[in-house]
Amino acid sequence: MAAIQLKNTLKRVYGSTLSYNSYDDKEEQKKGEELQQNDLLDDEGKQVLQASFVPLMLQLSGSGKTKVANIVLECISTMARRFVQSEWPELFPSLI
């Protein structure tokens, strides 16, 4: 249950799926996203999650808990779209 709540929170904050019709709406949405991101996690918190997600996913997969591993994988995917290689450089090496 906690894994689902974490996934939904990360999707809400880091995974915007809204479509934009005008430049002003897009700018307002960006400001809102920045505020939500700053309120949710600081840089140290993001680093902790980034360092923990891949080992956790691999551990869960190895122990047969594939449903929870898939939720963690979805969290990785959501954060990877937002924090590209320059902000999460250890992601791809840790997956190999």
Secondary structure, 3 states (H helix, E strand, C coil): CHHHHHHHHHHHHHCCCCCCCCHHHHHHHHHHHHHHHHHHCCHHHHHHHHHHHHHHHHHHHHCCCHHHHHHHHHHHHHHHHHCCCCCCCCHHHHHC
